[in-house]
Amino acid sequence: MKIAGFAMFASLFVAGCAATTPSDVLPAFNPADPVIGIRGTKYHPVVADYRQREPLDPQDWRRLNQELSPAAPGAGS
């Protein structure tokens, strides 16, 4: 346990003393660049595709599985 803790501490210490800074993650994107422009602010309603659905009575699950099965007659090939 002491060796694992020492190894973790040593790696963090070495990483903290690194002389170089990490590279840019997104070098092509700079929010302060005026050439990029402003993103569109068009309104998109959240519930535009809403359809009310009513609960159905339980159906025979074996029949539904056979109808949806790829091995069912007339399904696919």
Protein Blocks (a to p, Z undefined) as FASTA:
>chain_A
ZZmmmmmmmmmmmmmmpcbdcddfblmbcfklmknopcdfbdcdfklmgccddddddddf
klmmmmmpmkbghiaZZ
